[in-house]
Structure formats: C-alpha cells, structure tokens
C-alpha cells in the first residue's frame, strides 16, 4: 500500500520523526476517506444493473479500511519504523512504500530464510 513517492515528502528538510508522523497522518486520512466513501456507497440507492458494481466497490472499501486499520494498529502497538529483529531503523524510503514493514531489509531476509518451506 504505497503512500507517497520519495519526492512527496521532503526527506532532506524533515527529521525522521516528522516523516514518520506524516506517514501516520496520511494513513489516518486514507482511513477516513475510505470510511466516508463506504458510508456513501451503503446509503446510495441503485438500480439492479449497478447493484453488482456497488457490491464490489463496497467490498473493496471494506478491504482498504481493514488493511489501513491493521497498519495503524501495528504502528500504535510497536515502535513504528524500527526493526523488530535488530531494533535498527527501517529506511524512510521503504516505509513510504510499505508502511506495514516490521523488519529492515537485512533482517527480513533472515526471518524469511528461517521459515519452513
């Protein structure tokens, strides 16, 4: 669930904590937007022809809300931006693309290689 390109948030002028706060704020905005869209879809009356489309759109909104909520919960439950394995910083560029990351690239390889095949 990419949030922004590296150009959207100026890493050269912002501190790491400011960028992490911006990622959280962006996710909260996405959550609110998906929630509002879902409310509009559920409240709208549609003819039979568009009913299937609306059901698919409702399901998509619900998935996006659940995914965003899961990421935000994970951020609140741990030290967001820190690797769970080595406690090192996960690079901002990676968090901008994948805010759900829980491991740095090196530890992710170690964790994945330790999983049963």
Buried (B, 14 or more C-beta within 10 A) or exposed (E): EEBBEEEEBEBEEBEEEEBBEBBBEBBEEBBEBBBEBBEEBEEEEEEEEEEEEBEEBBEBBBEBBEBBBEBBEBBEEEEBBBBBBEEEBBBBEBBBBBBBBBBBEEBBEEBEEEEEE
